[in-house]
Amino acid sequence: QVQLVESGGGLVQPGGSLRLSCVASVSIFSISAAGWYRQAPGKQREWVAGITRGGSTNYANSVKGRFTISRDNAKNTVYLQMNSLKPEDTAVYYCLVQIGVDDYWGQGTQVTVSS
């Protein structure tokens, strides 16, 4: 079974940066796509960023220009670089890897943006 392990969350001040990592137990070169989602208290889980097999990326309007999704195939890792963080970015962040028609989720990592 595919396993995804997330890390990099924590507490950061507004305007700060964090880099989330999602390490897969299989080669991410074989994936169809990968992405990041987040869920804030009292809200539904929302899509944040995605990257296709070919490397093209897309972002939610709320994070465009501030967040960058990338991957390192050699390390089987998907990243989310988060810059200029705002309090409204506070949420549990989840990575998603798609292999064929199957979706695999990370365990989630808490990101808190507060002064």
N, C-alpha and C positions, 0 to 999 in steps of 0.2 A: 504494500500500500504506500502511496506517495505521502510523505510527511513534509510539512513546511514549518520551519522554526523562525520566529520573528524576534528581533531585538532592536534596540536603539531608542526606545521610548524613554520618556522621563519628563521632568519639570524644567521649563525654560521660560525666560522672561519675554514679553512682547518684543518683537523685532529680532529675536534670536533665531538660531538654526538647530535642526536636528537631522540626522540621517538614519532612516529606518532600513533594516536589512531583513531579507526573507531568504533563508537557505533551504533549498529543496533537496530531497533525498535521491532525485533522479536528475539527469541532465536536462537543463532548461532549453537546450538547443532543440529538443524534441517537442516542446510545447507549442500549442497554437497561439496562445496569448497569455499575458500576465497583467495584473493590475493591483491597485490599492483601493480599499474602501474604508470608510470610517463611520462610526456611530457615536453620536453625542447623547448625553442623558436626555430622555424624553423625545428623542427623534428617531426616525427610521434610518437604517443603514443607507449610506449614499456612496455612489461611485466617485472616486477622486481622480484617478489617473489610470491609463492603460498603455500597454506596449504590445505590438503585434509580433508575430514570428519574424517578420521582415525588419523589425526595428522601428517602425513608425510609432509615434506617440500621440496621445490625446489627453486633455485635461478638462476637469470641470471648470466652469467659469470662475468659481469662487477661489480657485487656487492657481489659475493660469498666470504665468509670469513669476510665480513664487516657488512652485514645486517642480521638481524634475524627476521623472521615472527613468531608470536605466537598468541594465543587467550586465552581469559578467558571466558569460557562458562557462568559462574555465572553472569558476568557483560555484557554479550552480546557484547564483544569487541574484535576486532582484532587489533594487534599491529605490528608496524614495527620499530624495534630498529636499528638505523643507526649509526655506528661507523666509525671512520677514514674517515670522509667525505672529498670529493674532490670537486673542483670547477665543474667538469663535472657531479656531482650529482645534480647540480642546475636544478630544474624542478618543475612543479606542480605535486603533487603526488595524486593519486586517489585510493581509496579502492574499491574492488569488492567483492560482496557476491553472490554466486550462490545457488539458491533454486530450486531444480528440474532442469528444463531447462531454468529458468528465471534468468537473470542477473540484479543486482542492483548496482548502482554506487554512491559513495560519491560525494560531491560537489567539492572536490579538495582542497589541501592546499599547499601553496607555500613554497618551501625549497630553500634557497639561501646560497651557500657556497662561501664566499669571505673574503679576508683579509681586 
